[in-house]
Amino acid sequence: MLIENKTDLEDQRFVSTKDAKEFAQKEGLFFLETSVMEARNVEGAFLTVLTEIFNIVNKKNLAASDDQENGNLASLTGKKILAPGPAQVIPKKKACCRS
């Protein structure tokens, strides 16, 4: 997904909307323009991103379910992700150098 922000500042753009749209189409990306200052398409951009993520996750779940039914468990292996929460203590990074 390619989101062009600050559409209210058209005179200050480095990349034209036309070029951005062409790039998005060439790369197979969804293109959307937003302006926070004008409150234009901001909520729509977030909803579109969330919908696309939801659709991708559902497709992967369906594929994994099909693989499991066919006896292929390799597609179900994943990577453990630690997300810090209020009960977790995250060690502070040590400085690499001292002056």
N, C-alpha and C positions, 0 to 999 in steps of 0.2 A: 504494500500500500504506500502510495506517495501522497502526502498531505502538504498542500501549499498554504502556509499561514501568512498573516499580515496582508491579505488581499486589499485592505483599506489603504495600503501604502504602495499602490501600483506604480507611482512615479519613481520609487526607490528600488525597484526590483533589479536583480542581477540576471535572473532567468525569466524569460517570458512565459506566460501561461501556455501559449502554443507549444513552446519547446518542452515544457514540463509534461504536458499531455502526451506529446509524441514519445518522449522518453518512457513514460509510464506504459504506454501501449506497446512499445518495443520490448520492454522488460516483462510484460504480462502483469503489470501492477494496476490496482484500482487507484484512480486519481480523484482527489477531493480538494476543494478550496475552502479555506476557513478564514475568519477574522474574529479574533477575540475582542478587539475594540468595538466591533459592530455586533458582536454576539451572533455571528452568522456561521452556521454549520458546525459549531464546536461540539455540541451534544451529538449531532449526527455522525461526526467523525469517530467519537468514542464508541457509539453504538455500532457503527460499521466494523470497527476493529474487534470489538467483543463478539459480534456475530460471526465474523470470519474465524476467529480463534475457536469459538464453539463448534463451528462446522468442521474445522480441521481435526479437532480432538475427537469429535463423533466419528469421522471417517476412520481415524486411526483405531478407535475402539472397535468399530465394526470389523476392520481388517484383522485386528488381534483376535477377536472372537472367532472369526472364520479360521484363522491359523490354528487356534487352540482346538477347535472341533476337528481339524485335519491332523492333529497330533504334532504340530509344529509349535513348540514352546519358545523357540529362540526369539520370536518377535515380541514376547512378553517380558523379556529381560529389560531392565531399565537402569537408570542412574539415580542414586539416592541424593536428594537435594535437602540441605538443611536450611530452613528458613528461621531466622531468629525470632523468638517470641518473648513474651514478658517473663517466662520462667527460665529462659536460657541465658547463660552467662557467656558473653563473647569476649575472648581474650583480646586485650589491647595489643595493637601492633607495636613492636619495639622499633626504635629508631635504628636505621641501618648505619648511620655514621655520627660521629661526635666531633665537634670542632674544638 
